[in-house]
Amino acid sequence: MTRFTKITALFLALSMGMLPSAFAQKKTVPYYPKGFRIGFGLHGGISTNSDYDAVFGADARLQYDLSKETSFTLTSGYTHLKEKHDQDIGLIPVKAGFKHFMTKNIYAMGELGAGFGTHQGSGNTLIWSPSIGYANKYIDVSLRYERYNDFHVDQIGLRVAYGFSLKNYKKK
């Protein structure tokens, strides 16, 4: 091999080694910080199969965003079950949940928790609640089915809330 052939072969080998990096594009992932949101809502519902006419109340929801699509939630507040014969029940629900955004603003969520009775002798109950909703930067509206197991109450409910982010959007 001549000297020219050796230099040409070395040049081609080095060029081939650098070729992939010359055409590689840096994939940028949009910055989305993990963090908390808080929302304050009003909810109401209609009982589907019990002695209770209506369910209404207020709540606060703390949400921890893992990504743009998934969040963990913790919800509590006060719920009042209005009974046909003036045997109303009040309870304080404490529910943990998982929220998944199927599109930018539409989500599905499931919650599981307990309801602690506020009236003497009302006791406690297991609560489970799947829902679908719409949320943007400030407004959250959801439609849910909710079951108060030990009270034998099912309801179809609507929640309307105002929320805001507690995240720090400065990229580190």
Buried (B, 14 or more C-beta within 10 A) or exposed (E): EEEEEEEEEEEEEEEEEEEEEEEEEEEEEEEEEEBEBBBBBBBBBEBEEBEBEBBBBBBBBBBBBEEEBEBEBBBBBEBBBBBEEEEEBBBBBBBEBBBEBEEEEEBBBBBEBBBBBEEEEBEBBEBBBBBEBEBEEEEBEBEBBBBBBBBEBBBEBBBEBEBEBEEEEEEE
